[in-house]
Amino acid sequence: MRVLITGANGMLGTALQKELEKNKFIICATDLSSSETVKELDIRNFKAVLKMVKDFKPNIVFHLAAETDVDKCEIEPEHAYISNTIGTENVALVCQKNNVVMVYISTAGVFDGAKVEPYTEFDAPNPINVYGKSKWEGEKIVCSLLNKYFIFRAGWMIGGGKKDKKFVGKIVSLLKQKDEISVVNDKIGTPTFTDDMAKCMVKLVKTERFGLYHVTNNGVCSRYDIACEIVKIMGKKNVVVKPIKSASFPLPAPRSRSEAMLNLKLNLLGMNTMRTWQEALNEYLQDLI
């Protein structure tokens, strides 16, 4: 089985490559910048995507490439739409033309956060910022152009190891320097450990049971809850984690109150291999700290 990956240099892309290698897939990894193991590909360039697929002849394209900076998307909406919507359309059209299965990575950001319970695959998206809108438009394009596709929605991403510049990496760094930190407690979501998501995705793709799936670790929490769990795992008994409201950190893009998701379809099919976010975080921190 031949697999082309876009956005291979990212957190999820790195984890996915390892999982695909374990499963003996033949991989062509691509990203905006090339290296010894990654080829250069700008998914905003339709001809470049078409040539890459024609040359490599993949059976599956894992489309991970995206602009994930929520505030940058809000400030530069055209950049968001050409990267996340038009780029996705380019990949989908090429997959359609060449009868290739497409895997599209989406986000909990497609929801408005008004629901009290976690969102399922059967809830209607209603994004409140440009990032969410650009990803939701990408979902609609994939559904309209293809019959053989997977859409996997992720939550708050955890991963990256020593290069982690996301929330967990920042908290770990702060805890090594300070005895008191302030963390937002009025927004909730579901963490998604990249290694766990990669394993689950590869297993699902093998089944050819196409469709939309939520793939997050189990459980709902706030950023504050995650920080407290990190303190606990690191054994920082003297550290104080102070809960604060998100209004204390004004940002260009609005954030929904809840990005919590439930892997309902995976549960109904008896295919939910995702563990709790606490278990995943504990394993991840063993390597990070």
Secondary structure in CASP SS format (residue, H / E / C, confidence):
PFRMAT SS
TARGET T0000
AUTHOR 0000-0000-0000
METHOD secondary structure of the structure
MODEL  1
M C 1.00
R E 1.00
V E 1.00
L E 1.00
I E 1.00
T E 1.00
G C 1.00
A C 1.00
N C 1.00
G C 1.00
M H 1.00
L H 1.00
G H 1.00
T H 1.00
A H 1.00
L H 1.00
Q H 1.00
K H 1.00
E H 1.00
L H 1.00
E H 1.00
K H 1.00
N C 1.00
K C 1.00
F C 1.00
I E 1.00
I E 1.00
C E 1.00
A E 1.00
T E 1.00
D E 1.00
L C 1.00
S C 1.00
S C 1.00
S C 1.00
E C 1.00
T C 1.00
V E 1.00
K E 1.00
E E 1.00
L C 1.00
D C 1.00
I C 1.00
R C 1.00
N C 1.00
F H 1.00
K H 1.00
A H 1.00
V H 1.00
L H 1.00
K H 1.00
M H 1.00
V H 1.00
K H 1.00
D H 1.00
F H 1.00
K C 1.00
P C 1.00
N C 1.00
I E 1.00
V E 1.00
F E 1.00
H E 1.00
L C 1.00
A C 1.00
A C 1.00
E C 1.00
T C 1.00
D C 1.00
V H 1.00
D H 1.00
K H 1.00
C H 1.00
E H 1.00
I H 1.00
E C 1.00
P H 1.00
E H 1.00
H H 1.00
A H 1.00
Y H 1.00
I H 1.00
S H 1.00
N H 1.00
T H 1.00
I H 1.00
G H 1.00
T H 1.00
E H 1.00
N H 1.00
V H 1.00
A H 1.00
L H 1.00
V H 1.00
C H 1.00
Q H 1.00
K H 1.00
N H 1.00
N C 1.00
V C 1.00
V E 1.00
M E 1.00
V E 1.00
Y E 1.00
I E 1.00
S E 1.00
T E 1.00
A H 1.00
G H 1.00
V H 1.00
F C 1.00
D C 1.00
G C 1.00
A C 1.00
K C 1.00
V C 1.00
E C 1.00
P C 1.00
Y E 1.00
T C 1.00
E C 1.00
F C 1.00
D C 1.00
A C 1.00
P C 1.00
N C 1.00
P C 1.00
I C 1.00
N C 1.00
V H 1.00
Y H 1.00
G H 1.00
K H 1.00
S H 1.00
K H 1.00
W H 1.00
E H 1.00
G H 1.00
E H 1.00
K H 1.00
I H 1.00
V H 1.00
C H 1.00
S H 1.00
L H 1.00
L C 1.00
N C 1.00
K C 1.00
Y E 1.00
F E 1.00
I E 1.00
F E 1.00
R E 1.00
A E 1.00
G C 1.00
W E 1.00
M E 1.00
I E 1.00
G C 1.00
G C 1.00
G H 1.00
K H 1.00
K H 1.00
D C 1.00
K C 1.00
K C 1.00
F H 1.00
V H 1.00
G H 1.00
K H 1.00
I H 1.00
V H 1.00
S H 1.00
L H 1.00
L H 1.00
K C 1.00
Q C 1.00
K C 1.00
D C 1.00
E E 1.00
I E 1.00
S E 1.00
V E 1.00
V E 1.00
N C 1.00
D C 1.00
K C 1.00
I E 1.00
G E 1.00
T C 1.00
P E 1.00
T E 1.00
F E 1.00
T H 1.00
D H 1.00
D H 1.00
M H 1.00
A H 1.00
K H 1.00
C H 1.00
M H 1.00
V H 1.00
K H 1.00
L H 1.00
V H 1.00
K H 1.00
T H 1.00
E C 1.00
R C 1.00
F C 1.00
G E 1.00
L E 1.00
Y E 1.00
H E 1.00
V C 1.00
T C 1.00
N C 1.00
N E 1.00
G C 1.00
V C 1.00
C E 1.00
S E 1.00
R H 1.00
Y H 1.00
D H 1.00
I H 1.00
A H 1.00
C H 1.00
E H 1.00
I H 1.00
V H 1.00
K H 1.00
I H 1.00
M H 1.00
G C 1.00
K C 1.00
K C 1.00
N C 1.00
V C 1.00
V E 1.00
V E 1.00
K E 1.00
P E 1.00
I E 1.00
K C 1.00
S H 1.00
A H 1.00
S H 1.00
F C 1.00
P C 1.00
L C 1.00
P C 1.00
A C 1.00
P C 1.00
R C 1.00
S C 1.00
R C 1.00
S E 1.00
E E 1.00
A C 1.00
M E 1.00
L C 1.00
N C 1.00
L H 1.00
K H 1.00
L H 1.00
N H 1.00
L H 1.00
L C 1.00
G C 1.00
M C 1.00
N C 1.00
T C 1.00
M C 1.00
R C 1.00
T E 1.00
W H 1.00
Q H 1.00
E H 1.00
A H 1.00
L H 1.00
N H 1.00
E H 1.00
Y H 1.00
L H 1.00
Q H 1.00
D H 1.00
L H 1.00
I C 1.00
END
